[in-house]
Structure formats: structure tokens, C-alpha cells
Amino acid sequence: MAKRNVNPPSGHNVEARNRSLHALAQMRHGASISRAARDNGVTVRTMERYVGSALSQDRRGARIHTTKSDLLVRYLEIPGPHGPIEITAHGSKEATEVARYKAAVNRFLGGDPNALASWHGKKIAGVELITAGNTLKGLAQKELLPYSLYRSLSGGAA
């Protein structure tokens, strides 16, 4: 399978798109579109522009809600052998897998030796996930993980 990694778009619209994606996630946790837009610094119109395919309305004037999943592209970072690598996640399900993997890495670094067991040999966006404990510990010690929860090792990960 060919890697689906590409460079994300650049420019001032990227931030509005990212804020719209965050607002979409907030809606999936129960917020109204107006609340989610306001909390994330975008307008409802901006959300419709960037994530409109993930929004649905049963009839005119009814509450706008989200679809169960979407196929929106997200540019995310995961641990690579020498530091973070950027991947292109196609859809909310793949983005959720990235979040679950990152949570497992955090649990491992927090002292859970079995946290990565279910991730051995798995790929996301065509990229094989790192499950080697020594590699992940080394990345954490060098502050090279693409998220900051474990900037320094804690618990039994040392």
C-alpha cells in the first residue's frame, strides 16, 4: 500500500479549518453548532464551509447535527523512529485510531507495560506504528513525541 502522506495546505485558512474540525468534535460530544462554533472562534458559516459534509439537518429550521463519521482529511502527527512524522488521516475513524494509539503510547510511558500490545504490526494511513518500548522511551526522553502529555517520563516508563 502506498503511503498517503502529503504536506498539509498552508495559509491563513488552515487555522479556520482546524478550528472547524475542533468544533465538529465538540458537536459530536453534544454541543450545538452555535456553541461549538463560538467556543472554537469560528462562525457557523465557516464551519459549513470546511466541515459541511459532516453536518446534517433533518428539515429546514431543525437543529443541525453531525453525521456519525466523515471522510474529511486531517493532518496529524504520530511517533516516527527518529521523531514525529506527519500522516494524512482520511476520515474521522482513522483520526480516532490515531488518538487511540497516542493514548496507548501515553499509558505505556505512564507505566502500563501492556498498553501497546494490541497495536503490534498495525498501520494507520499506511504507516506502521511504533510499539518498541525502547524507541518510544528514547523519543520521550528527547522530547520528540508529537504531543506534550509525556514531555518527561513518569511512573514505570524509565
C-alpha positions as CSV (number, residue, x, y, z in Angstrom):
1,M,0.0,0.0,0.0
2,A,1.4,3.4,-0.9
3,K,1.8,6.0,1.8
4,R,-0.9,8.6,1.8
5,N,1.2,11.2,3.4
6,V,1.3,14.6,1.9
7,N,2.1,18.1,3.1
8,P,-0.8,19.9,4.6
9,P,-2.0,23.1,2.9
10,S,-0.6,26.3,4.2
11,G,-2.1,29.8,4.6
12,H,-4.5,31.6,6.8
13,N,-7.4,29.2,6.0
14,V,-5.6,26.3,7.7
15,E,-6.3,27.7,11.2
16,A,-10.0,28.3,10.4
17,R,-10.3,24.7,9.1
18,N,-8.6,23.3,12.2
19,R,-10.9,25.3,14.5
20,S,-13.8,24.0,12.5
21,L,-12.6,20.4,12.9
22,H,-12.3,21.0,16.7
23,A,-15.9,22.5,16.7
24,L,-17.1,19.4,14.8
25,A,-15.6,17.2,17.5
26,Q,-17.3,19.2,20.2
27,M,-20.6,18.8,18.4
28,R,-20.1,15.0,18.4
29,H,-19.9,15.3,22.2
30,G,-23.2,17.0,22.4
31,A,-22.7,20.8,21.8
32,S,-24.9,22.7,19.5
33,I,-23.4,24.1,16.3
34,S,-23.6,27.7,17.6
35,R,-21.9,26.8,20.9
36,A,-19.2,24.7,19.2
37,A,-18.5,27.5,16.7
38,R,-18.4,30.2,19.4
39,D,-16.2,28.1,21.7
40,N,-13.7,27.5,18.8
41,G,-13.6,31.0,17.4
42,V,-15.3,30.3,14.1
43,T,-18.7,31.2,12.6
44,V,-21.4,28.7,11.7
45,R,-20.8,29.7,8.1
46,T,-17.1,28.9,8.4
47,M,-17.9,25.5,9.8
48,E,-20.3,24.9,6.9
49,R,-17.5,25.8,4.5
50,Y,-14.9,23.5,6.0
51,V,-16.8,20.6,7.6
52,G,-20.2,20.9,5.9
53,S,-20.2,17.4,4.6
54,A,-20.1,16.2,8.2
55,L,-23.2,18.2,9.2
56,S,-26.8,17.2,8.6
57,Q,-30.2,18.8,9.1
58,D,-33.4,16.8,9.0
59,R,-35.5,19.7,7.8
60,R,-35.2,23.4,7.3
61,G,-35.1,25.1,10.7
62,A,-34.3,21.9,12.6
63,R,-31.2,21.5,14.7
64,I,-28.0,20.9,12.8
65,H,-26.3,17.7,13.9
66,T,-23.2,15.8,12.9
67,T,-23.0,12.6,10.8
68,K,-21.8,9.5,12.7
69,S,-18.5,9.7,10.8
70,D,-16.9,11.7,8.0
71,L,-14.3,11.5,5.3
72,L,-12.6,14.8,6.0
73,V,-8.8,14.9,5.6
74,R,-6.9,15.6,8.8
75,Y,-3.1,16.2,9.1
76,L,-1.9,14.5,12.2
77,E,1.4,13.6,13.8
78,I,2.5,10.2,15.2
79,P,5.8,9.0,16.6
80,G,8.3,8.0,14.0
81,P,11.6,6.2,14.5
82,H,13.5,9.5,14.7
83,G,10.8,11.9,15.7
84,P,7.3,12.9,14.8
85,I,6.1,12.2,11.3
86,E,3.0,13.7,9.7
87,I,0.3,11.5,8.3
88,T,-2.8,12.2,6.4
89,A,-5.8,10.7,8.1
90,H,-8.8,10.2,5.8
91,G,-11.9,10.4,7.9
92,S,-12.9,10.6,11.5
93,K,-12.5,6.8,12.0
94,E,-8.8,7.0,11.0
95,A,-8.3,10.1,13.2
96,T,-9.9,8.3,16.1
97,E,-7.5,5.4,15.6
98,V,-4.6,7.9,15.8
99,A,-6.0,9.3,19.1
100,R,-6.4,5.8,20.5
101,Y,-2.8,4.9,19.5
102,K,-1.5,8.1,21.1
103,A,-3.4,7.3,24.3
104,A,-1.9,3.8,24.3
105,V,1.6,5.4,24.0
106,N,0.8,7.7,26.9
107,R,-0.4,4.7,29.0
108,F,2.8,2.8,28.2
109,L,5.0,5.8,29.1
110,G,2.9,6.1,32.3
111,G,3.9,2.6,33.4
112,D,1.4,0.2,31.7
113,P,3.7,-2.4,30.0
114,N,0.8,-3.9,28.1
115,A,-0.7,-0.7,26.7
116,L,0.8,-1.3,23.2
117,A,0.1,-5.0,22.8
118,S,-2.9,-4.6,20.6
119,W,-1.0,-2.2,18.3
120,H,1.8,-4.5,17.2
121,G,2.1,-4.7,13.4
122,K,-0.7,-2.2,12.9
123,K,-0.7,0.6,10.4
124,I,-2.5,3.9,10.2
125,A,-2.6,5.8,6.9
126,G,-0.1,3.2,5.5
127,V,2.5,3.9,8.2
128,E,3.5,1.1,10.6
129,L,3.0,2.2,14.2
130,I,6.0,2.1,16.7
131,T,5.4,-0.3,19.5
132,A,9.0,-0.8,20.6
133,G,9.2,0.3,24.1
134,N,12.9,1.4,24.0
135,T,12.2,3.5,20.9
136,L,9.2,5.3,22.4
137,K,11.1,5.8,25.7
138,G,14.0,7.3,23.8
139,L,11.7,9.7,21.9
140,A,10.0,10.8,25.1
141,Q,13.4,11.4,26.8
142,K,14.5,13.6,23.8
143,E,11.1,15.3,23.8
144,L,10.3,14.1,20.3
145,L,6.8,12.9,20.8
146,P,4.2,14.8,18.7
147,Y,2.2,15.7,21.8
148,S,3.2,17.0,25.2
149,L,1.5,14.8,27.7
150,Y,4.7,13.0,28.4
151,R,7.5,15.5,27.9
152,S,9.3,13.8,30.6
153,L,8.9,10.2,31.7
154,S,6.8,9.3,34.6
155,G,6.0,6.2,36.5
156,G,7.5,2.9,35.4
157,A,8.5,4.0,31.9
158,A,12.1,4.9,32.8
